[in-house]
Amino acid sequence: MESLKENIIEHFKSYFAGHEFEVLTWDTGPINNVIPDFAVVRFSPGPKSNLWVYCSVGASNIENEESGLHEFILISPFETDRMVQMLAMVTYYHALNGLQYTDTVPIGEPWLEKSNCDTWLVSLPYPFDQTIEIIPANHARVAWLLPISTAEREHIAEHGLEALEQKFDEVELKYWETDRSSVI
């Protein structure tokens, strides 16, 4: 019988069939104290996405009654180990705070160099179809980490997520552009 980690990796590999992939680890910081076998599957551009996709493996080992089980997914316009670091950081934050959809996570710096976005919005995985959303092995949900600006985060706090999503729709948000302007 395959381990849970292998089943999670297989879920992502199956969804991103046709993409080259690599399983990576992150040995810096406290993540390995919380999830000793934490990993990230990195997918190169291919048929499902013309961008780089990074998927956490192990975040769903964190049990939280309020937030449920989650694995996280990031999308980048280029290959970078920074996304592995970001997934380790968010997974650790999730262990302490129990992230769920619509939560925001301040990064404390731009997600990528020259970006105005310094916060993650925990979202449904909108860039992909619904078959990625639930991992059958443990019924964990896949949450997309969408980079947003501090002003966009404040807009959510004041007006709600739906108001921000409407603004995203109006400008046809290109979430992968590191130098995109804030919609607020």
C-alpha positions in Angstrom: 0.0 0.0 0.0 1.3 3.4 -0.9 2.0 6.0 1.8 -0.1 9.1 2.1 2.8 11.2 0.8 3.0 9.0 -2.3 -0.8 9.3 -2.8 -0.7 13.1 -2.6 2.2 13.2 -5.1 0.3 10.8 -7.4 -2.8 13.0 -7.2 -0.8 16.0 -8.4 1.1 14.0 -11.0 -2.1 12.6 -12.4 -3.7 16.0 -12.7 -0.6 17.5 -14.3 0.0 14.6 -16.7 2.3 15.7 -19.5 4.2 18.1 -17.3 7.8 17.3 -16.3 8.0 17.3 -12.5 10.5 17.1 -9.6 9.9 16.4 -5.9 11.8 18.9 -3.8 12.4 19.4 -0.1 13.1 22.4 2.1 15.5 21.9 5.0 15.8 25.5 6.3 13.6 26.9 9.1 11.2 25.2 11.4 9.1 23.3 8.8 10.8 19.9 9.4 10.0 20.2 13.1 6.3 20.2 12.2 6.2 18.1 9.0 9.4 16.0 8.9 8.7 14.6 5.4 7.5 18.0 3.9 8.0 18.2 0.2 7.0 20.2 -2.8 6.2 18.9 -6.3 7.3 21.3 -9.0 5.7 21.0 -12.4 7.2 22.7 -15.5 4.9 24.4 -18.0 2.8 21.9 -20.0 -0.7 21.1 -21.2 -2.6 22.2 -18.0 -0.7 25.4 -17.4 1.9 27.4 -19.3 3.3 28.5 -15.9 5.4 26.8 -13.2 3.2 25.1 -10.6 4.3 24.2 -7.1 2.3 21.8 -4.8 2.9 21.2 -1.1 3.0 17.6 0.1 2.5 17.2 3.8 0.5 20.2 4.8 -2.6 17.9 5.1 -0.9 16.1 7.9 -1.8 19.1 10.0 -5.2 18.5 11.6 -7.3 21.5 12.6 -11.0 21.1 13.2 -11.8 24.6 12.0 -9.8 24.7 8.8 -9.8 21.1 7.8 -7.1 19.3 5.8 -5.3 21.3 3.1 -2.4 21.1 0.6 -1.4 24.3 -1.0 -0.5 25.3 -4.6 1.4 28.2 -6.0 1.9 29.4 -9.6 4.9 31.2 -10.8 5.9 32.7 -14.1 9.3 31.1 -13.8 11.2 28.4 -12.1 12.4 29.4 -8.6 13.2 27.8 -5.3 11.5 30.8 -3.7 8.2 29.0 -4.2 9.4 26.0 -2.3 10.4 28.3 0.5 7.0 30.1 0.3 5.1 26.7 0.6 7.2 25.7 3.6 6.5 29.1 5.2 2.7 28.8 4.6 2.6 25.2 5.7 4.3 26.2 9.0 1.9 29.1 9.4 -1.0 26.7 8.7 0.3 24.5 11.5 0.2 27.4 13.9 -3.0 29.1 12.7 -5.2 26.7 10.7 -5.6 28.4 7.4 -8.9 28.1 5.4 -10.3 29.6 2.2 -10.5 33.4 2.2 -7.8 33.8 4.8 -4.9 36.1 4.1 -1.2 35.5 5.0 1.1 38.5 5.1 4.5 37.5 3.7 6.5 40.5 5.0 8.1 41.1 1.6 7.2 40.8 -2.1 6.4 37.2 -3.1 8.8 37.6 -6.0 11.3 40.4 -6.8 9.8 43.7 -8.0 6.3 42.6 -7.1 3.7 44.8 -5.4 2.1 41.7 -3.9 3.2 40.8 -0.3 0.3 38.8 0.9 -1.2 35.4 0.1 -4.9 35.0 -0.3 -6.0 31.4 0.4 -8.4 30.6 -2.4 -10.1 27.8 -4.3 -7.8 26.6 -7.1 -9.6 28.7 -9.8 -6.9 28.4 -12.5 -7.6 24.7 -12.7 -10.7 22.5 -13.0 -12.4 20.9 -10.1 -10.6 17.5 -10.3 -7.6 19.0 -8.6 -9.5 20.3 -5.6 -10.0 17.1 -3.5 -7.2 14.6 -2.8 -8.9 11.2 -2.6 -6.3 9.6 -0.3 -7.2 11.8 2.7 -10.0 14.0 1.4 -7.7 17.1 1.8 -8.7 20.2 -0.2 -6.2 21.9 -2.4 -5.9 25.7 -1.7 -4.4 28.1 -4.2 -2.2 30.8 -2.8 -2.9 33.9 -4.8 -0.5 36.8 -4.4 -2.2 40.1 -3.5 -1.1 43.5 -2.3 -1.5 44.9 1.2 -4.1 47.4 -0.2 -6.1 44.4 -1.7 -5.9 42.6 1.7 -7.2 45.7 3.4 -10.0 46.0 0.8 -11.1 42.4 1.7 -11.2 43.3 5.4 -13.3 46.4 4.7 -15.6 45.3 1.8 -15.3 41.5 1.7 -13.7 39.1 -0.7 -16.4 39.2 -3.3 -15.8 42.9 -3.8 -12.1 42.3 -4.5 -12.9 39.4 -6.8 -15.2 41.7 -8.8 -12.4 44.1 -9.2 -10.1 41.2 -10.4 -12.7 40.3 -13.0 -13.1 43.9 -14.2 -9.3 44.1 -14.9 -9.0 40.5 -16.1 -6.4 39.9 -13.4 -3.1 38.5 -14.6 -2.1 37.0 -11.3 1.2 35.6 -12.6 2.6 39.0 -13.6 5.0 39.9 -10.8 4.8 43.6 -11.6 1.0 43.9 -11.8 -0.5 46.9 -10.2 -2.8 46.6 -7.3 -6.5 46.8 -8.3 -7.1 49.1 -5.3 
